[in-house]
Structures are given as C-alpha cells and as structure tokens.
C-alpha cells in the first residue's frame, strides 16, 4: 500500500472557515405546576390503562388525570 500525501488535505482543512453551531432557545409556552407522585397498582390494571391510552392516542398521564378530574372534580 503506497503512502498518500495528506498535506493538501490538511491545508484545505486549515483554510476552511469554522462555523460554530448556535443553539436556539425557545421559551416554554405553558408551565403547569406539577408534583411527581408514585403509587403501586396491579400489573394487569397498568397494562389495560396503557392499552386504553394507546387506543385513544393520549398519554397515560393524561388518561389518569382526566379520569381523576371526571370522577372527583366535576
């Protein structure tokens, strides 16, 4: 295998302009006051809840919060 001349490539790399990527900061639209809460539920119930949330196209969190709102806050 013959040696290759990399000096031209190195010179080209040195002359290329360096562009630094800029991070775009986007403000949060709506910040809700929330608290993390953990609980134990039977595995089969959790599987059914996950399936229900997937069928409805919503998150498990949203499904549970909606159920709590409908049952206790309306």
N, C-alpha and C positions, 0 to 999 in steps of 0.2 A: 504494500500500500504506500503510495507516494505522499510526501508531506505537502500540505496545502498552504498557500500564502494567505494568511488571515489579516495582514497589515491593511489592505484596502478596506476590508470589512470593519476593522477596528476604527479606522479613520472616518468611515461613513457614520458609524455609531457615535463617535465623539462630536461630529458636526451636526447631528440631528437635534432639533430643538426638543427640550424636555418640557412636557406639559404635565402639570400636576392636576390630578382629578379633584374636583370640588364637590363637596357634599352639600346637598340641598336639604335644608331644614324646613319641614312642613309642620305647622302648628296642629295640635290635636283639636279636632272640631268640637267635640263634646267630651268633657271629662266627668264621668259619673263617680260618685263617692261609693266605693265598694269595699267590702271586707271579705277576706278569704275565710271559708267555712268548710270544714271537713266532717263527714259522717260515714258511718258504715251502713250499707244496705245489702240485702241479699243479692248474690251474683246474678241470679235469674232475673230479678227486677231490673238490675242495671242493664243487662243485655236487652231486655224489652224496651227500656227507655231509650237506649242508643238506637235501636231499630226504629222506634217511633220518630225520633228526631231526624234520622236519615230520611225516612219516608216523607216527612213534612218539609225537609230541606232547611231545617234550622239547627242551631247548636243545642247540645244537651243542656247547657246553662240557660239558654233562652226558653227551652221547653219546661224546665223545672221552675224557673222564675214566673213564667206565665201561669203554670198550674197553681203556684202559691198565691199569685195575685187573684186569680179567679175564685179560688176556694176561700181565702181569708181576708182579702182587701177590697172586695166589690160588694 
